[in-house]
Amino acid sequence: MQEMTMVINQDIGHLPPTPALEKVIISAEQLVEARLKLAMQLQQSLDPLHLLASFYRGLQTLIAVDGIKLELYNGHPDNTWLQGRHCLHSCSYRLNTGNELIGEIIFFRSKRFADAELDLLETFLCLLVFPLNNAVQYQKAVRMTLIDPLTGLGNRLALDHSLSRDLRLAQRYETPLSILMIDIDHFKSINDRFGHRCGDEVLTAVAHCLQQASRSSDACYRFGGEEFTVLLPATNVEGALIIAERIRLMIAGLRIVRKEGVVAPTISIGIASGDNSDGDNENELLDRADKALYLAKEGGRNRIQVADAASMNR
């Protein structure tokens, strides 16, 4: 059963005379028809923002509302949405399915809400709770399919989606795009000597360093096993070298103390950059970065190699 806790914020000092607050009159037949229509609209999407927009439009046929703000409590990356605008008067509801607190929704209006209008709001808000919760849970499940559970980075599927999109954008706007392919050196020996739990600790520490050393516009992924990838939009080879060296140095400074000894991981990095040609594609870019990584490891590890530019390695 859904639960709602209401808070009303209405400026008494700016109220018109009480007679102006007329009751909203709607027949039982109109109420049933409106509920059915809105319920059907709320079954057509699993996107919380689309649901809010549909709900907002549906309300406008019955109650004049100037804005709706929704704040989700479940850690959704885009957890606050606004349809319409903020106004002087507002009423807010905490939305609860009975098992989980979904969030809070706030209705805004330039004039005070009448009691009959609040009754109607609550009636129609009941129709939103479960479709909204379903949408939130679905979006959460979709996000989880794109996240590596150990490191919290994007997984290979997320990389494929992002690389395809970023490469198209780079070609459309003629901007550079670089990619770092990263491998933890001698990772098997770490697992063999210190155990797989320590290996997992090294993986999470490396993932943290990647996020710390990268820019907010960059995106980090676990490619698989002990391999990682960093996408660098609007970044040429020279810029990619700077970021790669920052990552290499940060990880070279890691020290993980175990009773068997101290783990001091290092990484090798291959760099490839897109040339903005229509023939360039994500598979070719990944292949070139992977070949550069192989050369970096062949060259002694704990180093950086640029694809197709042996003179630019270090």
NUPALO-166535 format. One record per residue (C-alpha): residue number from 1; residue in three letters; x, y, z. Coordinates in nm, 4 decimals. Layout:
<sites>
@num NUM residuo ALA c1 X c2 Y c3 Z
...
</sites>
This chain:
<sites>
@num 1 residuo MET c1 0.0000 c2 0.0000 c3 0.0000
@num 2 residuo GLN c1 0.1327 c2 0.3406 c3 -0.0879
@num 3 residuo GLU c1 0.1745 c2 0.6024 c3 0.1829
@num 4 residuo MET c1 0.2000 c2 0.9797 c3 0.1532
@num 5 residuo THR c1 0.3002 c2 1.2416 c3 0.4077
@num 6 residuo MET c1 0.1894 c2 1.5918 c3 0.3107
@num 7 residuo VAL c1 0.3467 c2 1.9267 c3 0.3943
@num 8 residuo ILE c1 0.1713 c2 2.2479 c3 0.2839
@num 9 residuo ASN c1 0.3546 c2 2.5791 c3 0.2487
@num 10 residuo GLN c1 0.1074 c2 2.8571 c3 0.1722
@num 11 residuo ASP c1 0.1719 c2 3.2245 c3 0.2423
@num 12 residuo ILE c1 -0.1205 c2 3.3387 c3 0.4593
@num 13 residuo GLY c1 -0.0157 c2 3.7034 c3 0.4344
@num 14 residuo HIS c1 -0.0731 c2 3.7021 c3 0.0596
@num 15 residuo LEU c1 -0.4043 c2 3.5180 c3 0.0527
@num 16 residuo PRO c1 -0.7051 c2 3.6643 c3 -0.1257
@num 17 residuo PRO c1 -1.0332 c2 3.6714 c3 0.0662
@num 18 residuo THR c1 -1.1639 c2 3.3270 c3 0.1527
@num 19 residuo PRO c1 -1.4592 c2 3.3379 c3 -0.0937
@num 20 residuo ALA c1 -1.2088 c2 3.3440 c3 -0.3787
@num 21 residuo LEU c1 -1.0966 c2 2.9943 c3 -0.2830
@num 22 residuo GLU c1 -1.3759 c2 2.8134 c3 -0.4588
@num 23 residuo LYS c1 -1.4182 c2 2.4413 c3 -0.4352
@num 24 residuo VAL c1 -1.3219 c2 2.2325 c3 -0.7313
@num 25 residuo ILE c1 -1.6343 c2 2.0666 c3 -0.8617
@num 26 residuo ILE c1 -1.5948 c2 1.7394 c3 -1.0513
@num 27 residuo SER c1 -1.8599 c2 1.4746 c3 -1.0908
@num 28 residuo ALA c1 -1.8059 c2 1.1125 c3 -0.9948
@num 29 residuo GLU c1 -1.8194 c2 1.0145 c3 -1.3641
@num 30 residuo GLN c1 -1.5587 c2 1.2756 c3 -1.4558
@num 31 residuo LEU c1 -1.3346 c2 1.1587 c3 -1.1720
@num 32 residuo VAL c1 -1.3518 c2 0.7966 c3 -1.2820
@num 33 residuo GLU c1 -1.2805 c2 0.8929 c3 -1.6447
@num 34 residuo ALA c1 -0.9879 c2 1.1171 c3 -1.5469
@num 35 residuo ARG c1 -0.8349 c2 0.8510 c3 -1.3199
@num 36 residuo LEU c1 -0.8628 c2 0.5867 c3 -1.5912
@num 37 residuo LYS c1 -0.7078 c2 0.8120 c3 -1.8551
@num 38 residuo LEU c1 -0.4166 c2 0.9125 c3 -1.6331
@num 39 residuo ALA c1 -0.3578 c2 0.5554 c3 -1.5175
@num 40 residuo MET c1 -0.3281 c2 0.4430 c3 -1.8805
@num 41 residuo GLN c1 -0.0841 c2 0.7238 c3 -1.9592
@num 42 residuo LEU c1 0.1331 c2 0.6260 c3 -1.6628
@num 43 residuo GLN c1 0.1666 c2 0.2709 c3 -1.7931
@num 44 residuo GLN c1 0.3299 c2 0.3784 c3 -2.1194
@num 45 residuo SER c1 0.6839 c2 0.4543 c3 -2.0002
@num 46 residuo LEU c1 0.9563 c2 0.3277 c3 -1.7685
@num 47 residuo ASP c1 1.1376 c2 0.6606 c3 -1.7691
@num 48 residuo PRO c1 1.0751 c2 0.8575 c3 -1.4455
@num 49 residuo LEU c1 1.1032 c2 1.1905 c3 -1.6257
@num 50 residuo HIS c1 0.8511 c2 1.0884 c3 -1.8907
@num 51 residuo LEU c1 0.6146 c2 0.9725 c3 -1.6167
@num 52 residuo LEU c1 0.6449 c2 1.3062 c3 -1.4394
@num 53 residuo ALA c1 0.5774 c2 1.4930 c3 -1.7646
@num 54 residuo SER c1 0.2678 c2 1.2785 c3 -1.8351
@num 55 residuo PHE c1 0.1436 c2 1.3271 c3 -1.4806
@num 56 residuo TYR c1 0.1971 c2 1.7030 c3 -1.5051
@num 57 residuo ARG c1 0.0050 c2 1.7269 c3 -1.8325
@num 58 residuo GLY c1 -0.2774 c2 1.5139 c3 -1.6952
@num 59 residuo LEU c1 -0.3152 c2 1.7336 c3 -1.3892
@num 60 residuo GLN c1 -0.3415 c2 2.0499 c3 -1.5965
@num 61 residuo THR c1 -0.6836 c2 1.9441 c3 -1.7287
@num 62 residuo LEU c1 -0.8206 c2 1.9395 c3 -1.3725
@num 63 residuo ILE c1 -0.6034 c2 2.1550 c3 -1.1463
@num 64 residuo ALA c1 -0.3976 c2 2.4597 c3 -1.2389
@num 65 residuo VAL c1 -0.0430 c2 2.3693 c3 -1.1282
@num 66 residuo ASP c1 0.2525 c2 2.5905 c3 -1.2231
@num 67 residuo GLY c1 0.5283 c2 2.3419 c3 -1.1489
@num 68 residuo ILE c1 0.6198 c2 1.9994 c3 -1.0144
@num 69 residuo LYS c1 0.9512 c2 1.9018 c3 -0.8614
@num 70 residuo LEU c1 1.0455 c2 1.5392 c3 -0.7962
@num 71 residuo GLU c1 1.3404 c2 1.4313 c3 -0.5837
@num 72 residuo LEU c1 1.4285 c2 1.0615 c3 -0.5695
@num 73 residuo TYR c1 1.5963 c2 0.9116 c3 -0.2631
@num 74 residuo ASN c1 1.7493 c2 0.5971 c3 -0.4119
@num 75 residuo GLY c1 2.0788 c2 0.7351 c3 -0.5429
@num 76 residuo HIS c1 1.9575 c2 0.7856 c3 -0.8999
@num 77 residuo PRO c1 2.2318 c2 0.9828 c3 -1.0817
@num 78 residuo ASP c1 1.9786 c2 1.2438 c3 -1.1993
@num 79 residuo ASN c1 1.7711 c2 1.2449 c3 -0.8848
@num 80 residuo THR c1 1.5955 c2 1.5835 c3 -0.9159
@num 81 residuo TRP c1 1.3578 c2 1.6908 c3 -1.1912
@num 82 residuo LEU c1 1.1472 c2 2.0010 c3 -1.2374
@num 83 residuo GLN c1 0.8528 c2 2.0479 c3 -1.4691
@num 84 residuo GLY c1 0.7216 c2 2.4040 c3 -1.4881
@num 85 residuo ARG c1 0.8486 c2 2.6582 c3 -1.2346
@num 86 residuo HIS c1 0.8822 c2 2.7404 c3 -0.8651
@num 87 residuo CYS c1 0.6089 c2 2.9611 c3 -0.7136
@num 88 residuo LEU c1 0.5128 c2 3.1156 c3 -0.3811
@num 89 residuo HIS c1 0.2703 c2 2.8448 c3 -0.2709
@num 90 residuo SER c1 0.3562 c2 2.4756 c3 -0.2558
@num 91 residuo CYS c1 0.2507 c2 2.1442 c3 -0.1121
@num 92 residuo SER c1 0.4820 c2 1.8447 c3 -0.0872
@num 93 residuo TYR c1 0.4320 c2 1.4725 c3 -0.0425
@num 94 residuo ARG c1 0.6741 c2 1.2002 c3 0.0609
@num 95 residuo LEU c1 0.6071 c2 0.8981 c3 -0.1594
@num 96 residuo ASN c1 0.6270 c2 0.5554 c3 0.0013
@num 97 residuo THR c1 0.5251 c2 0.2188 c3 -0.1401
@num 98 residuo GLY c1 0.5060 c2 0.0745 c3 0.2109
@num 99 residuo ASN c1 0.8331 c2 -0.1113 c3 0.1631
@num 100 residuo GLU c1 1.0514 c2 0.1680 c3 0.0292
@num 101 residuo LEU c1 1.0643 c2 0.5454 c3 0.0434
@num 102 residuo ILE c1 1.0773 c2 0.6593 c3 -0.3195
@num 103 residuo GLY c1 1.1209 c2 1.0315 c3 -0.2777
@num 104 residuo GLU c1 0.9395 c2 1.3611 c3 -0.2468
@num 105 residuo ILE c1 0.7183 c2 1.5452 c3 -0.4932
@num 106 residuo ILE c1 0.6371 c2 1.9161 c3 -0.4622
@num 107 residuo PHE c1 0.3577 c2 2.1040 c3 -0.6392
@num 108 residuo PHE c1 0.4007 c2 2.4790 c3 -0.6973
@num 109 residuo ARG c1 0.1437 c2 2.7459 c3 -0.7728
@num 110 residuo SER c1 0.1225 c2 3.1251 c3 -0.7723
@num 111 residuo LYS c1 -0.2054 c2 3.1182 c3 -0.5775
@num 112 residuo ARG c1 -0.3055 c2 2.9120 c3 -0.2783
@num 113 residuo PHE c1 -0.4286 c2 2.5542 c3 -0.3173
@num 114 residuo ALA c1 -0.7867 c2 2.5095 c3 -0.2030
@num 115 residuo ASP c1 -0.8725 c2 2.2111 c3 0.0174
@num 116 residuo ALA c1 -1.0732 c2 2.0500 c3 -0.2614
@num 117 residuo GLU c1 -0.7750 c2 2.0869 c3 -0.4943
@num 118 residuo LEU c1 -0.5487 c2 1.9192 c3 -0.2414
@num 119 residuo ASP c1 -0.7961 c2 1.6321 c3 -0.2193
@num 120 residuo LEU c1 -0.7812 c2 1.5917 c3 -0.5969
@num 121 residuo LEU c1 -0.4016 c2 1.6089 c3 -0.5965
@num 122 residuo GLU c1 -0.3845 c2 1.3260 c3 -0.3450
@num 123 residuo THR c1 -0.6354 c2 1.1213 c3 -0.5427
@num 124 residuo PHE c1 -0.4297 c2 1.1432 c3 -0.8611
@num 125 residuo LEU c1 -0.0965 c2 1.1187 c3 -0.6840
@num 126 residuo CYS c1 -0.1939 c2 0.7708 c3 -0.5680
@num 127 residuo LEU c1 -0.1914 c2 0.6687 c3 -0.9351
@num 128 residuo LEU c1 0.1702 c2 0.7814 c3 -0.9740
@num 129 residuo VAL c1 0.3376 c2 0.6002 c3 -0.6835
@num 130 residuo PHE c1 0.3639 c2 0.2455 c3 -0.8165
@num 131 residuo PRO c1 0.4370 c2 0.3299 c3 -1.1837
@num 132 residuo LEU c1 0.7076 c2 0.5685 c3 -1.0604
@num 133 residuo ASN c1 0.8567 c2 0.3021 c3 -0.8321
@num 134 residuo ASN c1 0.8533 c2 0.0501 c3 -1.1185
@num 135 residuo ALA c1 1.0306 c2 0.2992 c3 -1.3437
@num 136 residuo VAL c1 1.2926 c2 0.3772 c3 -1.0787
@num 137 residuo GLN c1 1.3618 c2 0.0072 c3 -1.0172
@num 138 residuo TYR c1 1.3822 c2 -0.0627 c3 -1.3904
@num 139 residuo GLN c1 1.6280 c2 0.2216 c3 -1.4480
@num 140 residuo LYS c1 1.8332 c2 0.0973 c3 -1.1530
@num 141 residuo ALA c1 1.8443 c2 -0.2533 c3 -1.3029
@num 142 residuo VAL c1 1.9512 c2 -0.1144 c3 -1.6409
@num 143 residuo ARG c1 2.2312 c2 0.0845 c3 -1.4780
@num 144 residuo MET c1 2.3496 c2 -0.2236 c3 -1.2908
@num 145 residuo THR c1 2.3917 c2 -0.4144 c3 -1.6183
@num 146 residuo LEU c1 2.6419 c2 -0.1458 c3 -1.7223
@num 147 residuo ILE c1 2.8509 c2 -0.1475 c3 -1.4031
@num 148 residuo ASP c1 3.1328 c2 -0.3788 c3 -1.2997
@num 149 residuo PRO c1 3.0288 c2 -0.4982 c3 -0.9515
@num 150 residuo LEU c1 3.3831 c2 -0.5195 c3 -0.8109
@num 151 residuo THR c1 3.5269 c2 -0.1832 c3 -0.9129
@num 152 residuo GLY c1 3.2115 c2 0.0228 c3 -0.9694
@num 153 residuo LEU c1 3.3418 c2 0.1288 c3 -1.3112
@num 154 residuo GLY c1 3.1515 c2 0.0857 c3 -1.6342
@num 155 residuo ASN c1 3.1799 c2 -0.2634 c3 -1.7836
@num 156 residuo ARG c1 3.2552 c2 -0.3730 c3 -2.1399
@num 157 residuo LEU c1 2.8947 c2 -0.3225 c3 -2.2502
@num 158 residuo ALA c1 2.8983 c2 0.0333 c3 -2.1161
@num 159 residuo LEU c1 3.2295 c2 0.0947 c3 -2.2951
@num 160 residuo ASP c1 3.0887 c2 -0.0256 c3 -2.6266
@num 161 residuo HIS c1 2.7911 c2 0.2101 c3 -2.5967
@num 162 residuo SER c1 3.0011 c2 0.5090 c3 -2.4917
@num 163 residuo LEU c1 3.2778 c2 0.4563 c3 -2.7460
@num 164 residuo SER c1 3.0311 c2 0.4318 c3 -3.0329
@num 165 residuo ARG c1 2.8579 c2 0.7531 c3 -2.9213
@num 166 residuo ASP c1 3.1796 c2 0.9461 c3 -2.8522
@num 167 residuo LEU c1 3.3323 c2 0.8455 c3 -3.1836
@num 168 residuo ARG c1 3.0257 c2 0.9657 c3 -3.3737
@num 169 residuo LEU c1 3.0372 c2 1.2968 c3 -3.1872
@num 170 residuo ALA c1 3.4101 c2 1.3345 c3 -3.2576
@num 171 residuo GLN c1 3.3523 c2 1.2766 c3 -3.6282
@num 172 residuo ARG c1 3.0520 c2 1.5089 c3 -3.6432
@num 173 residuo TYR c1 3.2235 c2 1.7992 c3 -3.4681
@num 174 residuo GLU c1 3.5739 c2 1.7189 c3 -3.5931
@num 175 residuo THR c1 3.7219 c2 1.6934 c3 -3.2460
@num 176 residuo PRO c1 3.9892 c2 1.4472 c3 -3.1332
@num 177 residuo LEU c1 3.9127 c2 1.1352 c3 -2.9309
@num 178 residuo SER c1 4.1721 c2 0.9259 c3 -2.7514
@num 179 residuo ILE c1 4.1540 c2 0.5979 c3 -2.5670
@num 180 residuo LEU c1 4.3844 c2 0.4444 c3 -2.3051
@num 181 residuo MET c1 4.4126 c2 0.0663 c3 -2.2818
@num 182 residuo ILE c1 4.5605 c2 -0.0249 c3 -1.9428
@num 183 residuo ASP c1 4.6871 c2 -0.3553 c3 -1.8050
@num 184 residuo ILE c1 4.8154 c2 -0.4333 c3 -1.4541
@num 185 residuo ASP c1 5.1677 c2 -0.5723 c3 -1.4862
@num 186 residuo HIS c1 5.2293 c2 -0.9285 c3 -1.3593
@num 187 residuo PHE c1 4.8806 c2 -0.9494 c3 -1.2155
@num 188 residuo LYS c1 4.8800 c2 -1.3311 c3 -1.2184
@num 189 residuo SER c1 5.1832 c2 -1.3366 c3 -0.9928
@num 190 residuo ILE c1 5.0013 c2 -1.1070 c3 -0.7482
@num 191 residuo ASN c1 4.7128 c2 -1.3524 c3 -0.7327
@num 192 residuo ASP c1 4.9485 c2 -1.6488 c3 -0.7018
@num 193 residuo ARG c1 5.1563 c2 -1.4968 c3 -0.4225
@num 194 residuo PHE c1 4.9023 c2 -1.2978 c3 -0.2242
@num 195 residuo GLY c1 4.5729 c2 -1.4615 c3 -0.3148
@num 196 residuo HIS c1 4.2691 c2 -1.3565 c3 -0.5152
@num 197 residuo ARG c1 4.1316 c2 -1.1400 c3 -0.2373
@num 198 residuo CYS c1 4.4442 c2 -0.9283 c3 -0.2572
@num 199 residuo GLY c1 4.4082 c2 -0.9307 c3 -0.6368
@num 200 residuo ASP c1 4.0586 c2 -0.7861 c3 -0.5976
@num 201 residuo GLU c1 4.1983 c2 -0.5193 c3 -0.3662
@num 202 residuo VAL c1 4.4558 c2 -0.4256 c3 -0.6288
@num 203 residuo LEU c1 4.1848 c2 -0.4039 c3 -0.8950
@num 204 residuo THR c1 3.9690 c2 -0.1728 c3 -0.6833
@num 205 residuo ALA c1 4.2718 c2 0.0422 c3 -0.5903
@num 206 residuo VAL c1 4.3693 c2 0.0782 c3 -0.9563
@num 207 residuo ALA c1 4.0089 c2 0.1657 c3 -1.0483
@num 208 residuo HIS c1 4.0085 c2 0.4358 c3 -0.7799
@num 209 residuo CYS c1 4.3346 c2 0.5799 c3 -0.9141
@num 210 residuo LEU c1 4.1909 c2 0.5915 c3 -1.2657
@num 211 residuo GLN c1 3.8962 c2 0.7947 c3 -1.1441
@num 212 residuo GLN c1 4.1148 c2 1.0227 c3 -0.9343
@num 213 residuo ALA c1 4.3660 c2 1.0919 c3 -1.2120
@num 214 residuo SER c1 4.1093 c2 1.1367 c3 -1.4897
@num 215 residuo ARG c1 3.9121 c2 1.4523 c3 -1.5665
@num 216 residuo SER c1 3.5399 c2 1.4871 c3 -1.5092
@num 217 residuo SER c1 3.4842 c2 1.4625 c3 -1.8848
@num 218 residuo ASP c1 3.6691 c2 1.1294 c3 -1.9086
@num 219 residuo ALA c1 3.5106 c2 0.7886 c3 -1.8506
@num 220 residuo CYS c1 3.6742 c2 0.4817 c3 -1.6953
@num 221 residuo TYR c1 3.5813 c2 0.1190 c3 -1.7624
@num 222 residuo ARG c1 3.6920 c2 -0.2270 c3 -1.6624
@num 223 residuo PHE c1 3.7591 c2 -0.3905 c3 -1.9974
@num 224 residuo GLY c1 3.7924 c2 -0.7362 c3 -1.8464
@num 225 residuo GLY c1 4.0199 c2 -0.9232 c3 -1.6046
@num 226 residuo GLU c1 4.3041 c2 -0.6884 c3 -1.5122
@num 227 residuo GLU c1 4.2510 c2 -0.4610 c3 -1.8141
@num 228 residuo PHE c1 4.0951 c2 -0.1158 c3 -1.7978
@num 229 residuo THR c1 4.0015 c2 0.1480 c3 -2.0529
@num 230 residuo VAL c1 3.9733 c2 0.5257 c3 -2.0244
@num 231 residuo LEU c1 3.7886 c2 0.7295 c3 -2.2886
@num 232 residuo LEU c1 3.9248 c2 1.0809 c3 -2.3389
@num 233 residuo PRO c1 3.6818 c2 1.2976 c3 -2.5412
@num 234 residuo ALA c1 3.8189 c2 1.6085 c3 -2.7128
@num 235 residuo THR c1 4.1749 c2 1.4920 c3 -2.6371
@num 236 residuo ASN c1 4.4602 c2 1.4526 c3 -2.8830
@num 237 residuo VAL c1 4.7663 c2 1.2302 c3 -2.8445
@num 238 residuo GLU c1 4.9641 c2 1.4910 c3 -2.6541
@num 239 residuo GLY c1 4.6832 c2 1.5421 c3 -2.4049
@num 240 residuo ALA c1 4.6330 c2 1.1677 c3 -2.3706
@num 241 residuo LEU c1 5.0045 c2 1.1253 c3 -2.2891
@num 242 residuo ILE c1 4.9768 c2 1.3752 c3 -2.0043
@num 243 residuo ILE c1 4.6781 c2 1.1956 c3 -1.8504
@num 244 residuo ALA c1 4.8317 c2 0.8516 c3 -1.9061
@num 245 residuo GLU c1 5.1529 c2 0.9543 c3 -1.7330
@num 246 residuo ARG c1 4.9566 c2 1.0971 c3 -1.4407
@num 247 residuo ILE c1 4.7712 c2 0.7662 c3 -1.4070
@num 248 residuo ARG c1 5.0925 c2 0.5616 c3 -1.4387
@num 249 residuo LEU c1 5.2705 c2 0.7605 c3 -1.1686
@num 250 residuo MET c1 4.9759 c2 0.7480 c3 -0.9298
@num 251 residuo ILE c1 4.9460 c2 0.3708 c3 -0.9562
@num 252 residuo ALA c1 5.3226 c2 0.3250 c3 -0.9319
@num 253 residuo GLY c1 5.2973 c2 0.4947 c3 -0.5937
@num 254 residuo LEU c1 5.0402 c2 0.2478 c3 -0.4584
@num 255 residuo ARG c1 5.1444 c2 0.0281 c3 -0.1690
@num 256 residuo ILE c1 4.9125 c2 -0.2451 c3 -0.0431
@num 257 residuo VAL c1 5.0421 c2 -0.4037 c3 0.2770
@num 258 residuo ARG c1 4.9690 c2 -0.7718 c3 0.3365
@num 259 residuo LYS c1 5.1127 c2 -1.0090 c3 0.5929
@num 260 residuo GLU c1 5.2936 c2 -1.1883 c3 0.3100
@num 261 residuo GLY c1 5.4584 c2 -0.8640 c3 0.2037
@num 262 residuo VAL c1 5.3916 c2 -0.5355 c3 0.0266
@num 263 residuo VAL c1 5.2185 c2 -0.5251 c3 -0.3110
@num 264 residuo ALA c1 5.3443 c2 -0.2457 c3 -0.5381
@num 265 residuo PRO c1 5.1490 c2 -0.2738 c3 -0.8643
@num 266 residuo THR c1 5.2458 c2 -0.1035 c3 -1.1889
@num 267 residuo ILE c1 5.0624 c2 -0.0678 c3 -1.5178
@num 268 residuo SER c1 5.1344 c2 -0.0548 c3 -1.8883
@num 269 residuo ILE c1 4.9313 c2 0.1756 c3 -2.1133
@num 270 residuo GLY c1 4.8553 c2 0.1818 c3 -2.4846
@num 271 residuo ILE c1 4.7184 c2 0.4984 c3 -2.6449
@num 272 residuo ALA c1 4.5209 c2 0.5325 c3 -2.9669
@num 273 residuo SER c1 4.3535 c2 0.8429 c3 -3.1082
@num 274 residuo GLY c1 4.0725 c2 0.8785 c3 -3.3607
@num 275 residuo ASP c1 4.1511 c2 1.0725 c3 -3.6790
@num 276 residuo ASN c1 3.7895 c2 1.1941 c3 -3.7329
@num 277 residuo SER c1 3.7615 c2 1.0085 c3 -4.0637
@num 278 residuo ASP c1 3.4411 c2 0.8319 c3 -4.1553
@num 279 residuo GLY c1 3.6379 c2 0.5077 c3 -4.1923
@num 280 residuo ASP c1 3.7539 c2 0.5142 c3 -3.8302
@num 281 residuo ASN c1 3.5435 c2 0.2907 c3 -3.6072
@num 282 residuo GLU c1 3.5400 c2 0.1745 c3 -3.2473
@num 283 residuo ASN c1 3.6843 c2 -0.1707 c3 -3.3189
@num 284 residuo GLU c1 3.9801 c2 -0.0265 c3 -3.5058
@num 285 residuo LEU c1 4.0432 c2 0.2241 c3 -3.2284
@num 286 residuo LEU c1 4.0353 c2 -0.0494 c3 -2.9631
@num 287 residuo ASP c1 4.2605 c2 -0.2742 c3 -3.1721
@num 288 residuo ARG c1 4.5204 c2 -0.0001 c3 -3.2144
@num 289 residuo ALA c1 4.5163 c2 0.0771 c3 -2.8415
@num 290 residuo ASP c1 4.5474 c2 -0.2939 c3 -2.7627
@num 291 residuo LYS c1 4.8445 c2 -0.3338 c3 -2.9971
@num 292 residuo ALA c1 5.0099 c2 -0.0319 c3 -2.8387
@num 293 residuo LEU c1 4.9534 c2 -0.1884 c3 -2.4975
@num 294 residuo TYR c1 5.1189 c2 -0.5104 c3 -2.6164
@num 295 residuo LEU c1 5.4221 c2 -0.3121 c3 -2.7317
@num 296 residuo ALA c1 5.4368 c2 -0.1339 c3 -2.3943
@num 297 residuo LYS c1 5.4472 c2 -0.4666 c3 -2.2142
@num 298 residuo GLU c1 5.6998 c2 -0.6084 c3 -2.4570
@num 299 residuo GLY c1 5.9124 c2 -0.2985 c3 -2.4018
@num 300 residuo GLY c1 5.9535 c2 -0.3625 c3 -2.0310
@num 301 residuo ARG c1 5.6183 c2 -0.2757 c3 -1.8650
@num 302 residuo ASN c1 5.5378 c2 0.0205 c3 -1.6410
@num 303 residuo ARG c1 5.5454 c2 0.2390 c3 -1.9498
@num 304 residuo ILE c1 5.3301 c2 0.4081 c3 -2.2143
@num 305 residuo GLN c1 5.3156 c2 0.3354 c3 -2.5864
@num 306 residuo VAL c1 5.1343 c2 0.5392 c3 -2.8501
@num 307 residuo ALA c1 4.9779 c2 0.3469 c3 -3.1371
@num 308 residuo ASP c1 5.1477 c2 0.3939 c3 -3.4746
@num 309 residuo ALA c1 5.3980 c2 0.6386 c3 -3.3270
@num 310 residuo ALA c1 5.6906 c2 0.4498 c3 -3.1792
@num 311 residuo SER c1 5.8888 c2 0.7695 c3 -3.1395
@num 312 residuo MET c1 5.6271 c2 0.9063 c3 -2.8949
@num 313 residuo ASN c1 5.6505 c2 0.6302 c3 -2.6345
@num 314 residuo ARG c1 5.8041 c2 0.6497 c3 -2.2910
</sites>
